[in-house]
Amino acid sequence: MKEFIAKSEVFPLNVTVSSPVKGSLEQFEYIKLFLDSTLLTIVFFILILSAMLIYSLMVSDIDEKTYEMAMLRALGLRSDSLIQMILLQSVVFSVPGLCLGLIISSLVNILVRYFVFSYTMTSTSYFIATTALILGLCVGIIMPIFTNLMTVQRALSKKIRDSLDVFHTGVNDVTVKIIKLEHYGISLFGIGLGLILVV
């Protein structure tokens, strides 16, 4: 609560102004900051997971079509034309998914806001916030293009001879390397001692 006394030279007045509502609302500022940071962290990790999912799907799709792309390259298709073809394919996949996601999120937003407005007996707009819409559009457009460029670079880095080998798959490229934990400075004694000290 903030109080101050205003004195005038012309009219000698003692006025006390207080704002109890503002003082009580200032207590919720830290809760708002905590919720904002928590939700921002959740959105960040969802972005990372979705990028990994799209990348793994595109890698599996590229691995399945390695022979087809190698045949196209062997028949004379230029690499930039192949890149344009794969990017066009990603746009064909991502644009309907983006539109469907925006429609579903709009419907869920309207439903949630209806319950919140009926509970609090207030009402504002039922539309999605502009920042959320811009973020969804940017992520839905940029992420598939970025992951496609990475997978195309991986596919074009192989030689045509290796890509035309039908029996040569990505499984044969896997190498297993065993490294002991002591190599990284981790020991069972240290872990046990740390757990005992923590307990």
Secondary structure as UniProt FT lines:
FT   STRAND          4..6
FT   STRAND          15..17
FT   HELIX           20..26
FT   TURN            27..28
FT   HELIX           29..64
FT   HELIX           66..74
FT   TURN            75..76
FT   HELIX           79..120
FT   HELIX           130..156
FT   HELIX           160..163
FT   TURN            166..167
FT   HELIX           170..173
FT   HELIX           181..184
FT   HELIX           188..198
//
